[in-house]
Amino acid sequence: MPTMRNRSAVPDASTILLLALSLIVLAAAVLAVSSKTPSVYSPYPLIQALLLWDGWPLWMVVGLAPLSYLALNVNLVFSQREGLRPRYLIMLSLLTLLSILYFGLAWRGGIAYQGWIHTSLMVALNLVFSAAGWILWAKSRSSAHRTTQLLAGTLLHCWLFWAAFPFLGEI
């Protein structure tokens, strides 16, 4: 008679880490739209602001962040592949280049409507996210452990759903 392997109902550490990091992404998305007006801690990134202005319910808008995070990173729990995924470099490059373009185009309006301090802090925050992403990529190109891969995805999602492309216009 064949024997069945004893499967534990307890998830492994990678699964728990993935779910915990998705909660961090959710917290960043909630924080991004938590105040009534844009602020440094609640910058209303355009990806969320446009959906809210289109009439999407708040729970759905903030729920997109952890869902996209889980969709893009769930395969890391089952994969044995080392090194950062090519999509990390693609997403990091796009976010960096589009942020430079965005702030170049929105700088004057941001200063006029949100003020020099707010606009400068948003640029600085985006520079920190970009620099952290590039440093992470440079340090772990060849042998990134699964935890590093998950943290890299968390960094990109927190950047995208919290600080990237902050609303700098008139309210």
DOLO-653705 format. One record per atom (N, C-alpha, C, O): residue in three letters; chain; x, y, z. Coordinates in steps of 0.05 Angstrom, whole numbers, padded with zeros to 5 digits. Example, Ala and Ser with C-alpha at 12.3 -4.5 7.8 and 13.67 -1.06 7.14 Angstrom:
code, unit, east, north, up
ala, A, 00264, -00114, 00156
ala, A, 00246, -00090, 00156
ala, A, 00264, -00066, 00156
ala, A, 00285, -00066, 00169
ser, A, 00257, -00045, 00142
ser, A, 00273, -00021, 00143
ser, A, 00258, 00001, 00157
ser, A, 00268, 00023, 00161
This chain:
code, unit, east, north, up
met, A, 00017, -00023, 00000
met, A, 00000, 00000, 00000
met, A, 00018, 00025, 00000
met, A, 00036, 00027, 00017
pro, A, 00013, 00043, -00019
pro, A, 00030, 00067, -00020
pro, A, 00025, 00086, 00004
pro, A, 00003, 00088, 00014
thr, A, 00046, 00098, 00013
thr, A, 00043, 00116, 00036
thr, A, 00042, 00145, 00026
thr, A, 00054, 00152, 00006
met, A, 00026, 00161, 00040
met, A, 00024, 00189, 00033
met, A, 00043, 00205, 00050
met, A, 00047, 00199, 00074
arg, A, 00055, 00225, 00038
arg, A, 00073, 00242, 00053
arg, A, 00057, 00260, 00072
arg, A, 00035, 00269, 00065
asn, A, 00067, 00264, 00095
asn, A, 00053, 00280, 00115
asn, A, 00057, 00310, 00108
asn, A, 00080, 00320, 00111
arg, A, 00037, 00323, 00099
arg, A, 00039, 00351, 00092
arg, A, 00029, 00368, 00115
arg, A, 00007, 00363, 00126
ser, A, 00045, 00386, 00123
ser, A, 00037, 00404, 00145
ser, A, 00019, 00426, 00135
ser, A, 00022, 00435, 00113
ala, A, 00001, 00434, 00152
ala, A, -00017, 00456, 00145
ala, A, -00005, 00483, 00151
ala, A, -00017, 00504, 00145
val, A, 00019, 00483, 00162
val, A, 00033, 00508, 00169
val, A, 00048, 00517, 00144
val, A, 00064, 00502, 00133
pro, A, 00044, 00542, 00136
pro, A, 00058, 00552, 00113
pro, A, 00088, 00556, 00119
pro, A, 00095, 00560, 00142
asp, A, 00105, 00555, 00098
asp, A, 00133, 00558, 00103
asp, A, 00140, 00588, 00107
asp, A, 00123, 00605, 00104
ala, A, 00165, 00593, 00114
ala, A, 00174, 00620, 00120
ala, A, 00171, 00640, 00097
ala, A, 00165, 00663, 00100
ser, A, 00176, 00630, 00072
ser, A, 00174, 00647, 00049
ser, A, 00145, 00656, 00044
ser, A, 00140, 00679, 00037
thr, A, 00126, 00639, 00049
thr, A, 00098, 00646, 00046
thr, A, 00090, 00667, 00067
thr, A, 00076, 00686, 00061
ile, A, 00098, 00663, 00091
ile, A, 00092, 00681, 00113
ile, A, 00105, 00709, 00107
ile, A, 00092, 00729, 00111
leu, A, 00130, 00708, 00098
leu, A, 00143, 00733, 00091
leu, A, 00129, 00748, 00068
leu, A, 00126, 00772, 00069
leu, A, 00121, 00733, 00048
leu, A, 00106, 00745, 00025
leu, A, 00081, 00759, 00035
leu, A, 00075, 00781, 00026
leu, A, 00066, 00745, 00052
leu, A, 00041, 00757, 00062
leu, A, 00046, 00781, 00080
leu, A, 00032, 00801, 00079
ala, A, 00067, 00779, 00097
ala, A, 00074, 00802, 00114
ala, A, 00082, 00826, 00097
ala, A, 00075, 00849, 00104
leu, A, 00098, 00822, 00077
leu, A, 00107, 00844, 00060
leu, A, 00084, 00855, 00044
leu, A, 00084, 00879, 00038
ser, A, 00064, 00839, 00037
ser, A, 00041, 00849, 00022
ser, A, 00025, 00868, 00041
ser, A, 00012, 00886, 00031
leu, A, 00025, 00862, 00067
leu, A, 00012, 00880, 00086
leu, A, 00027, 00907, 00088
leu, A, 00014, 00928, 00092
ile, A, 00053, 00907, 00085
ile, A, 00068, 00932, 00085
ile, A, 00061, 00948, 00060
ile, A, 00058, 00972, 00061
val, A, 00059, 00934, 00037
val, A, 00050, 00948, 00012
val, A, 00022, 00960, 00016
val, A, 00017, 00982, 00007
leu, A, 00004, 00944, 00028
leu, A, -00023, 00954, 00034
leu, A, -00022, 00979, 00052
leu, A, -00036, 00999, 00047
ala, A, -00005, 00978, 00073
ala, A, -00003, 01002, 00091
ala, A, 00008, 01026, 00076
ala, A, -00002, 01048, 00081
ala, A, 00026, 01022, 00058
ala, A, 00037, 01045, 00042
ala, A, 00015, 01056, 00024
ala, A, 00012, 01081, 00021
ala, A, -00001, 01039, 00012
ala, A, -00023, 01048, -00006
ala, A, -00045, 01063, 00010
ala, A, -00055, 01083, 00001
val, A, -00051, 01053, 00034
val, A, -00070, 01067, 00051
val, A, -00059, 01094, 00060
val, A, -00074, 01114, 00059
leu, A, -00034, 01094, 00069
leu, A, -00022, 01119, 00077
leu, A, -00021, 01140, 00055
leu, A, -00024, 01164, 00060
ala, A, -00018, 01131, 00031
ala, A, -00016, 01149, 00008
ala, A, -00040, 01166, 00004
ala, A, -00039, 01188, -00007
val, A, -00063, 01156, 00012
val, A, -00089, 01171, 00007
val, A, -00103, 01176, 00034
val, A, -00128, 01178, 00034
ser, A, -00089, 01177, 00056
ser, A, -00101, 01178, 00082
ser, A, -00110, 01206, 00091
ser, A, -00126, 01209, 00109
ser, A, -00099, 01227, 00079
ser, A, -00107, 01254, 00087
ser, A, -00125, 01266, 00066
ser, A, -00128, 01255, 00044
lys, A, -00138, 01287, 00073
lys, A, -00157, 01300, 00054
lys, A, -00143, 01315, 00032
lys, A, -00154, 01319, 00011
thr, A, -00118, 01324, 00037
thr, A, -00103, 01338, 00018
thr, A, -00075, 01326, 00016
thr, A, -00066, 01313, 00035
pro, A, -00061, 01330, -00007
pro, A, -00034, 01318, -00009
pro, A, -00015, 01329, 00012
pro, A, -00016, 01353, 00018
ser, A, 00001, 01312, 00023
ser, A, 00021, 01319, 00042
ser, A, 00045, 01301, 00038
ser, A, 00044, 01283, 00021
val, A, 00066, 01305, 00053
val, A, 00090, 01289, 00049
val, A, 00085, 01260, 00055
val, A, 00094, 01242, 00041
tyr, A, 00070, 01254, 00076
tyr, A, 00064, 01227, 00083
tyr, A, 00040, 01215, 00068
tyr, A, 00037, 01191, 00066
ser, A, 00024, 01233, 00056
ser, A, 00001, 01224, 00040
ser, A, 00001, 01239, 00014
ser, A, -00015, 01257, 00010
pro, A, 00019, 01232, -00005
pro, A, 00023, 01248, -00029
pro, A, 00003, 01243, -00052
pro, A, 00005, 01256, -00072
tyr, A, -00016, 01226, -00048
tyr, A, -00036, 01220, -00069
tyr, A, -00022, 01214, -00096
tyr, A, -00022, 01231, -00114
pro, A, -00009, 01191, -00098
pro, A, 00003, 01184, -00124
pro, A, -00018, 01183, -00146
pro, A, -00040, 01174, -00141
leu, A, -00010, 01192, -00169
leu, A, -00030, 01194, -00191
leu, A, -00044, 01167, -00197
leu, A, -00067, 01167, -00205
ile, A, -00030, 01145, -00194
ile, A, -00042, 01119, -00200
ile, A, -00067, 01115, -00183
ile, A, -00086, 01103, -00192
gln, A, -00066, 01124, -00158
gln, A, -00089, 01122, -00141
gln, A, -00108, 01145, -00143
gln, A, -00133, 01142, -00142
ala, A, -00097, 01169, -00146
ala, A, -00114, 01193, -00147
ala, A, -00133, 01192, -00171
ala, A, -00157, 01199, -00169
leu, A, -00123, 01182, -00194
leu, A, -00139, 01181, -00218
leu, A, -00162, 01161, -00215
leu, A, -00184, 01165, -00224
leu, A, -00156, 01138, -00202
leu, A, -00177, 01118, -00197
leu, A, -00198, 01129, -00178
leu, A, -00222, 01124, -00181
leu, A, -00189, 01143, -00157
leu, A, -00209, 01154, -00138
leu, A, -00226, 01175, -00151
leu, A, -00250, 01176, -00147
trp, A, -00214, 01192, -00168
trp, A, -00229, 01213, -00182
trp, A, -00248, 01201, -00202
trp, A, -00269, 01213, -00209
asp, A, -00242, 01177, -00211
asp, A, -00259, 01163, -00230
asp, A, -00283, 01149, -00216
asp, A, -00300, 01138, -00229
gly, A, -00283, 01150, -00189
gly, A, -00305, 01139, -00174
gly, A, -00301, 01111, -00163
gly, A, -00319, 01099, -00152
trp, A, -00276, 01101, -00165
trp, A, -00271, 01075, -00153
trp, A, -00273, 01076, -00123
trp, A, -00265, 01097, -00111
pro, A, -00284, 01056, -00110
pro, A, -00284, 01056, -00080
pro, A, -00256, 01055, -00069
pro, A, -00238, 01042, -00081
leu, A, -00252, 01067, -00046
leu, A, -00226, 01069, -00034
leu, A, -00214, 01041, -00029
leu, A, -00190, 01036, -00034
trp, A, -00230, 01022, -00019
trp, A, -00220, 00996, -00013
trp, A, -00209, 00982, -00038
trp, A, -00190, 00967, -00036
met, A, -00221, 00987, -00061
met, A, -00212, 00975, -00085
met, A, -00186, 00987, -00095
met, A, -00168, 00974, -00105
val, A, -00184, 01014, -00092
val, A, -00160, 01028, -00100
val, A, -00136, 01020, -00084
val, A, -00115, 01014, -00095
val, A, -00139, 01019, -00057
val, A, -00116, 01011, -00041
val, A, -00111, 00981, -00042
val, A, -00089, 00971, -00038
gly, A, -00132, 00966, -00049
gly, A, -00129, 00937, -00052
gly, A, -00113, 00928, -00076
gly, A, -00102, 00906, -00077
leu, A, -00111, 00946, -00096
leu, A, -00095, 00940, -00120
leu, A, -00066, 00936, -00114
leu, A, -00052, 00920, -00126
ala, A, -00056, 00951, -00094
ala, A, -00027, 00950, -00088
ala, A, -00019, 00922, -00078
ala, A, -00001, 00910, -00090
pro, A, -00031, 00911, -00057
pro, A, -00022, 00884, -00048
pro, A, -00029, 00863, -00069
pro, A, -00015, 00843, -00071
leu, A, -00051, 00866, -00083
leu, A, -00058, 00846, -00103
leu, A, -00037, 00845, -00125
leu, A, -00029, 00823, -00134
ser, A, -00028, 00868, -00135
ser, A, -00008, 00868, -00156
ser, A, 00019, 00857, -00145
ser, A, 00034, 00843, -00158
tyr, A, 00024, 00864, -00120
tyr, A, 00049, 00854, -00107
tyr, A, 00048, 00823, -00105
tyr, A, 00067, 00810, -00112
leu, A, 00026, 00813, -00096
leu, A, 00024, 00783, -00094
leu, A, 00025, 00770, -00121
leu, A, 00038, 00750, -00125
ala, A, 00011, 00782, -00141
ala, A, 00011, 00770, -00168
ala, A, 00039, 00769, -00180
ala, A, 00046, 00750, -00194
leu, A, 00055, 00790, -00175
leu, A, 00082, 00791, -00187
leu, A, 00103, 00775, -00170
leu, A, 00124, 00769, -00181
asn, A, 00097, 00769, -00145
asn, A, 00117, 00756, -00128
asn, A, 00110, 00729, -00118
asn, A, 00127, 00716, -00105
val, A, 00086, 00719, -00122
val, A, 00079, 00693, -00111
val, A, 00096, 00671, -00122
val, A, 00101, 00651, -00109
asn, A, 00105, 00674, -00147
asn, A, 00122, 00653, -00159
asn, A, 00149, 00650, -00145
asn, A, 00162, 00630, -00147
leu, A, 00158, 00671, -00130
leu, A, 00183, 00670, -00116
leu, A, 00182, 00650, -00093
leu, A, 00203, 00639, -00086
val, A, 00159, 00645, -00082
val, A, 00156, 00626, -00060
val, A, 00162, 00598, -00070
val, A, 00172, 00581, -00055
phe, A, 00156, 00592, -00095
phe, A, 00159, 00565, -00106
phe, A, 00184, 00562, -00123
phe, A, 00191, 00539, -00130
ser, A, 00197, 00583, -00131
ser, A, 00219, 00583, -00148
ser, A, 00245, 00578, -00133
ser, A, 00248, 00586, -00110
gln, A, 00263, 00565, -00146
gln, A, 00290, 00560, -00134
gln, A, 00311, 00578, -00148
gln, A, 00334, 00577, -00141
arg, A, 00302, 00595, -00166
arg, A, 00320, 00612, -00181
arg, A, 00332, 00634, -00164
arg, A, 00317, 00647, -00149
glu, A, 00358, 00638, -00166
glu, A, 00371, 00659, -00152
glu, A, 00374, 00684, -00170
glu, A, 00372, 00681, -00194
gly, A, 00379, 00706, -00158
gly, A, 00383, 00731, -00173
gly, A, 00357, 00745, -00177
gly, A, 00335, 00733, -00178
leu, A, 00359, 00772, -00180
leu, A, 00335, 00788, -00184
leu, A, 00323, 00782, -00212
leu, A, 00338, 00777, -00231
arg, A, 00298, 00783, -00214
arg, A, 00284, 00778, -00239
arg, A, 00289, 00801, -00259
arg, A, 00293, 00823, -00250
pro, A, 00289, 00795, -00285
pro, A, 00292, 00817, -00304
pro, A, 00270, 00838, -00302
pro, A, 00275, 00861, -00308
arg, A, 00246, 00830, -00293
arg, A, 00225, 00849, -00291
arg, A, 00231, 00870, -00269
arg, A, 00221, 00893, -00271
tyr, A, 00247, 00863, -00250
tyr, A, 00255, 00883, -00229
tyr, A, 00271, 00905, -00242
tyr, A, 00265, 00929, -00238
leu, A, 00290, 00898, -00259
leu, A, 00306, 00919, -00273
leu, A, 00289, 00935, -00292
leu, A, 00292, 00959, -00294
ile, A, 00270, 00922, -00305
ile, A, 00252, 00937, -00324
ile, A, 00234, 00956, -00308
ile, A, 00232, 00979, -00315
met, A, 00222, 00946, -00286
met, A, 00205, 00964, -00270
met, A, 00220, 00986, -00257
met, A, 00211, 01009, -00256
leu, A, 00244, 00980, -00247
leu, A, 00261, 01001, -00234
leu, A, 00269, 01022, -00255
leu, A, 00268, 01046, -00249
ser, A, 00277, 01013, -00278
ser, A, 00285, 01032, -00299
ser, A, 00262, 01050, -00308
ser, A, 00265, 01074, -00310
leu, A, 00239, 01037, -00312
leu, A, 00215, 01053, -00320
leu, A, 00207, 01073, -00298
leu, A, 00202, 01096, -00304
leu, A, 00206, 01064, -00273
leu, A, 00199, 01082, -00251
leu, A, 00218, 01105, -00249
leu, A, 00210, 01128, -00244
thr, A, 00244, 01099, -00251
thr, A, 00264, 01120, -00249
thr, A, 00261, 01140, -00272
thr, A, 00261, 01164, -00267
leu, A, 00260, 01130, -00297
leu, A, 00259, 01148, -00320
leu, A, 00232, 01164, -00320
leu, A, 00233, 01188, -00326
leu, A, 00210, 01151, -00314
leu, A, 00185, 01165, -00314
leu, A, 00183, 01185, -00291
leu, A, 00170, 01206, -00294
ser, A, 00196, 01179, -00269
ser, A, 00196, 01198, -00246
ser, A, 00212, 01224, -00254
ser, A, 00204, 01246, -00248
ile, A, 00235, 01220, -00267
ile, A, 00250, 01243, -00276
ile, A, 00234, 01260, -00296
ile, A, 00233, 01284, -00293
leu, A, 00221, 01247, -00314
leu, A, 00204, 01261, -00334
leu, A, 00180, 01275, -00319
leu, A, 00174, 01298, -00325
tyr, A, 00167, 01261, -00301
tyr, A, 00145, 01272, -00287
tyr, A, 00152, 01297, -00271
tyr, A, 00139, 01317, -00273
phe, A, 00174, 01295, -00256
phe, A, 00181, 01318, -00239
phe, A, 00192, 01341, -00257
phe, A, 00189, 01364, -00250
gly, A, 00204, 01334, -00280
gly, A, 00212, 01355, -00298
gly, A, 00188, 01371, -00309
gly, A, 00189, 01395, -00312
leu, A, 00167, 01356, -00315
leu, A, 00143, 01369, -00326
leu, A, 00125, 01382, -00304
leu, A, 00112, 01402, -00309
ala, A, 00125, 01371, -00280
ala, A, 00107, 01380, -00259
ala, A, 00120, 01399, -00240
ala, A, 00106, 01409, -00221
trp, A, 00145, 01405, -00243
trp, A, 00160, 01421, -00223
trp, A, 00147, 01448, -00219
trp, A, 00141, 01456, -00196
arg, A, 00142, 01463, -00240
arg, A, 00131, 01491, -00237
arg, A, 00103, 01490, -00225
arg, A, 00097, 01506, -00207
gly, A, 00087, 01472, -00234
gly, A, 00060, 01470, -00223
gly, A, 00060, 01461, -00194
gly, A, 00045, 01471, -00177
gly, A, 00079, 01443, -00187
gly, A, 00081, 01434, -00160
gly, A, 00089, 01457, -00141
gly, A, 00079, 01459, -00119
ile, A, 00108, 01473, -00150
ile, A, 00116, 01496, -00134
ile, A, 00094, 01516, -00131
ile, A, 00089, 01527, -00110
ala, A, 00079, 01521, -00153
ala, A, 00057, 01540, -00152
ala, A, 00034, 01531, -00135
ala, A, 00023, 01547, -00120
tyr, A, 00027, 01506, -00135
tyr, A, 00004, 01496, -00121
tyr, A, 00009, 01483, -00094
tyr, A, -00006, 01486, -00075
gln, A, 00031, 01468, -00092
gln, A, 00037, 01453, -00068
gln, A, 00060, 01466, -00052
gln, A, 00064, 01459, -00028
gly, A, 00075, 01484, -00064
gly, A, 00097, 01497, -00050
gly, A, 00124, 01485, -00056
gly, A, 00126, 01461, -00063
trp, A, 00145, 01501, -00052
trp, A, 00172, 01492, -00057
trp, A, 00180, 01469, -00039
trp, A, 00192, 01450, -00047
ile, A, 00173, 01472, -00013
ile, A, 00182, 01452, 00007
ile, A, 00169, 01425, 00001
ile, A, 00183, 01404, 00000
his, A, 00143, 01424, -00004
his, A, 00129, 01399, -00010
his, A, 00140, 01386, -00035
his, A, 00146, 01362, -00036
thr, A, 00143, 01402, -00056
thr, A, 00152, 01391, -00082
thr, A, 00181, 01381, -00079
thr, A, 00187, 01360, -00090
ser, A, 00198, 01396, -00065
ser, A, 00226, 01387, -00061
ser, A, 00227, 01362, -00045
ser, A, 00243, 01344, -00051
leu, A, 00210, 01360, -00024
leu, A, 00210, 01335, -00008
leu, A, 00200, 01311, -00024
leu, A, 00210, 01289, -00020
met, A, 00181, 01315, -00042
met, A, 00172, 01293, -00059
met, A, 00194, 01284, -00078
met, A, 00197, 01260, -00083
val, A, 00209, 01303, -00089
val, A, 00231, 01296, -00106
val, A, 00252, 01281, -00090
val, A, 00262, 01260, -00099
ala, A, 00259, 01290, -00066
ala, A, 00279, 01277, -00049
ala, A, 00270, 01249, -00042
ala, A, 00286, 01230, -00043
leu, A, 00244, 01246, -00035
leu, A, 00234, 01219, -00028
leu, A, 00236, 01200, -00052
leu, A, 00243, 01177, -00048
asn, A, 00229, 01210, -00075
asn, A, 00231, 01193, -00099
asn, A, 00261, 01186, -00106
asn, A, 00266, 01165, -00115
leu, A, 00279, 01205, -00101
leu, A, 00307, 01200, -00104
leu, A, 00317, 01178, -00085
leu, A, 00333, 01161, -00093
val, A, 00307, 01179, -00061
val, A, 00314, 01158, -00041
val, A, 00304, 01130, -00050
val, A, 00319, 01111, -00049
phe, A, 00279, 01129, -00059
phe, A, 00269, 01103, -00069
phe, A, 00285, 01094, -00093
phe, A, 00292, 01070, -00094
ser, A, 00290, 01111, -00111
ser, A, 00305, 01104, -00135
ser, A, 00333, 01094, -00128
ser, A, 00342, 01073, -00137
ala, A, 00347, 01110, -00111
ala, A, 00374, 01102, -00103
ala, A, 00374, 01075, -00089
ala, A, 00392, 01058, -00094
ala, A, 00355, 01071, -00071
ala, A, 00354, 01046, -00056
ala, A, 00349, 01023, -00075
ala, A, 00361, 01001, -00072
gly, A, 00332, 01027, -00095
gly, A, 00327, 01006, -00115
gly, A, 00351, 00999, -00131
gly, A, 00357, 00976, -00136
trp, A, 00366, 01020, -00140
trp, A, 00391, 01015, -00156
trp, A, 00413, 01002, -00139
trp, A, 00428, 00985, -00149
ile, A, 00415, 01010, -00114
ile, A, 00435, 00998, -00096
ile, A, 00429, 00969, -00091
ile, A, 00446, 00952, -00092
leu, A, 00403, 00963, -00086
leu, A, 00394, 00936, -00082
leu, A, 00400, 00919, -00107
leu, A, 00409, 00896, -00105
trp, A, 00395, 00930, -00131
trp, A, 00400, 00916, -00156
trp, A, 00430, 00911, -00159
trp, A, 00438, 00888, -00166
ala, A, 00446, 00931, -00154
ala, A, 00475, 00928, -00158
ala, A, 00487, 00908, -00139
ala, A, 00505, 00893, -00146
lys, A, 00478, 00907, -00114
lys, A, 00489, 00889, -00094
lys, A, 00479, 00860, -00097
lys, A, 00492, 00842, -00087
ser, A, 00458, 00856, -00111
ser, A, 00446, 00829, -00112
ser, A, 00440, 00819, -00140
ser, A, 00422, 00803, -00144
arg, A, 00454, 00829, -00160
arg, A, 00449, 00821, -00188
arg, A, 00452, 00791, -00192
arg, A, 00435, 00778, -00205
ser, A, 00472, 00779, -00182
ser, A, 00478, 00752, -00189
ser, A, 00468, 00731, -00169
ser, A, 00460, 00709, -00176
ser, A, 00467, 00739, -00143
ser, A, 00459, 00718, -00124
ser, A, 00440, 00729, -00103
ser, A, 00444, 00726, -00079
ala, A, 00418, 00740, -00112
ala, A, 00398, 00750, -00094
ala, A, 00382, 00727, -00082
ala, A, 00371, 00711, -00097
his, A, 00382, 00725, -00056
his, A, 00366, 00705, -00042
his, A, 00336, 00712, -00046
his, A, 00329, 00734, -00053
arg, A, 00319, 00693, -00041
arg, A, 00290, 00697, -00044
arg, A, 00280, 00720, -00027
arg, A, 00263, 00736, -00036
thr, A, 00291, 00723, -00003
thr, A, 00283, 00746, 00014
thr, A, 00290, 00772, 00002
thr, A, 00275, 00791, 00003
thr, A, 00314, 00774, -00011
thr, A, 00322, 00799, -00024
thr, A, 00304, 00804, -00048
thr, A, 00297, 00827, -00053
gln, A, 00296, 00784, -00062
gln, A, 00278, 00787, -00085
gln, A, 00251, 00798, -00075
gln, A, 00240, 00816, -00087
leu, A, 00241, 00787, -00053
leu, A, 00216, 00797, -00042
leu, A, 00218, 00826, -00032
leu, A, 00200, 00842, -00036
leu, A, 00240, 00832, -00019
leu, A, 00244, 00860, -00010
leu, A, 00247, 00879, -00033
leu, A, 00237, 00902, -00032
ala, A, 00259, 00871, -00055
ala, A, 00262, 00888, -00078
ala, A, 00234, 00894, -00090
ala, A, 00228, 00916, -00097
gly, A, 00217, 00873, -00091
gly, A, 00190, 00877, -00101
gly, A, 00174, 00895, -00082
gly, A, 00157, 00911, -00091
thr, A, 00178, 00892, -00056
thr, A, 00165, 00909, -00037
thr, A, 00173, 00938, -00040
thr, A, 00156, 00956, -00040
leu, A, 00199, 00943, -00044
leu, A, 00209, 00970, -00048
leu, A, 00195, 00983, -00073
leu, A, 00186, 01006, -00071
leu, A, 00194, 00968, -00095
leu, A, 00182, 00980, -00119
leu, A, 00152, 00985, -00115
leu, A, 00142, 01006, -00124
his, A, 00138, 00967, -00102
his, A, 00110, 00971, -00098
his, A, 00104, 00994, -00079
his, A, 00085, 01009, -00083
cys, A, 00120, 00995, -00058
cys, A, 00116, 01018, -00039
cys, A, 00121, 01044, -00053
cys, A, 00107, 01064, -00048
trp, A, 00142, 01045, -00070
trp, A, 00148, 01069, -00085
trp, A, 00125, 01076, -00103
trp, A, 00115, 01099, -00104
leu, A, 00116, 01057, -00119
leu, A, 00095, 01062, -00138
leu, A, 00069, 01070, -00125
leu, A, 00055, 01088, -00135
phe, A, 00061, 01056, -00104
phe, A, 00035, 01061, -00092
phe, A, 00035, 01081, -00069
phe, A, 00014, 01086, -00056
trp, A, 00059, 01092, -00062
trp, A, 00059, 01112, -00041
trp, A, 00071, 01138, -00051
trp, A, 00059, 01159, -00046
ala, A, 00094, 01138, -00064
ala, A, 00108, 01163, -00069
ala, A, 00112, 01170, -00098
ala, A, 00118, 01193, -00105
ala, A, 00110, 01151, -00116
ala, A, 00116, 01156, -00144
ala, A, 00093, 01173, -00156
ala, A, 00069, 01168, -00152
phe, A, 00101, 01193, -00172
phe, A, 00082, 01211, -00186
phe, A, 00062, 01223, -00167
phe, A, 00037, 01221, -00171
pro, A, 00071, 01237, -00146
pro, A, 00052, 01249, -00127
pro, A, 00036, 01272, -00140
pro, A, 00046, 01285, -00159
phe, A, 00012, 01276, -00131
phe, A, -00005, 01297, -00141
phe, A, 00007, 01324, -00134
phe, A, 00011, 01330, -00110
leu, A, 00014, 01340, -00153
leu, A, 00026, 01366, -00148
leu, A, 00009, 01389, -00159
leu, A, 00019, 01411, -00160
gly, A, -00015, 01383, -00167
gly, A, -00032, 01404, -00179
gly, A, -00050, 01418, -00159
gly, A, -00046, 01416, -00134
glu, A, -00068, 01433, -00170
glu, A, -00087, 01449, -00153
glu, A, -00110, 01431, -00144
glu, A, -00120, 01414, -00158
ile, A, -00117, 01435, -00119
ile, A, -00139, 01419, -00108
ile, A, -00166, 01434, -00110
ile, A, -00186, 01424, -00102
